[in-house]
Amino acid sequence: MKMLDPEVSVRGISAKRRNTGNPWFKRGTLHRTVVDVLRRSQEALSADEICRVLLDGKRPPPTKMQEANLQAAILAGLRKRDGKEVEKAGDKPQRWRLKEAGN
């Protein structure tokens, strides 16, 4: 760029941010997996309980940060689909269940 225009400020160009995916779930598969966990469950589950079920037996074992990030992603997905596919079933901690087919 300096060859084409010596006046260009290279410091103003930020580096491209790399998104690090999670090693257990490919892009777009996390929500389907969460719905499967809720489908198999007899009672409503919190995001923490869903996270523990999903990470049970996964290799490599998650760090605390990875576990917190996964739990946040689960909760964000559940909140996004609240009233459509899933519904709140309790408070403190917030519990989730699949929405009834007729509702």
Secondary structure by P-SEA (a helix, b strand, c coil): cccccccccccccccbbbbbcccccccccaaaaaaaaaaaccccccaaaaaaaaaccccccccaaaaaaaaaaaaaaaaaaccccccccccccbbbbcccccc
